[in-house]
Amino acid sequence: MRRPERDTDYRFTLANERTFLAWIRTCLALIAGGVAVRQVEPEPGAGGHDLAVALAVVCVTLGCVLALLSVRQWRRNDRAMRADRPLPVSRTPFLLAAGLVVIASIAVVFVV
C-alpha cells in the first residue's frame, strides 16, 4: 500500500536541493575541464593528441551523465521523504569515483 505524500520539513528539502546543486557543480567542473583540455591539446599529429581528445571526451561525457543521474536522485529522494520512506541507495558516487579513476589514468599517461 502506498503511503500518501506529505510535506516534509523544509530543512530536509533544502538539504536535498543543496546536494543536487553540489552534483551540478561537479558536472559543470567536469564539462569545463573537458573543454579546457580540448583547447590546450597538442596539434593533430603531435604526441598526445589522441590522449587529450580521449580525456576531453571522458570528462564531458561523465559530466553529462552525472547531471542526468543527479536529477533522478534528487527526485527519488524527494519522493521518499514525502512518502516517509527511507532514502534510496545511490550508485552515483561510485560512478563518479570510477570515472575519476579513468580520467586520472588518462591524465597520468598524457602528462608523462
KAZI-V22798 format. One line per field, one symbol per residue. psi: psi as a letter, one per 40 degrees, with the letter a starting at -180 (. if undefined). burial: 1 if it has 24 or more other C-alpha atoms within 12 Angstrom, else 0. A space follows every 50 residues. Layout:
psi=???
burial=???
//
This chain:
psi=hhiiiihihddddddddddddddddddddddddddddddeiiihdihedd ddddddddddddddddddddddddddddddddefiiiiiheddddddddd ddddddddddd.
burial=00000000000000010001001101110110111011001000000100 11111111111111111011101100111110000000000100010011 001001100000
//
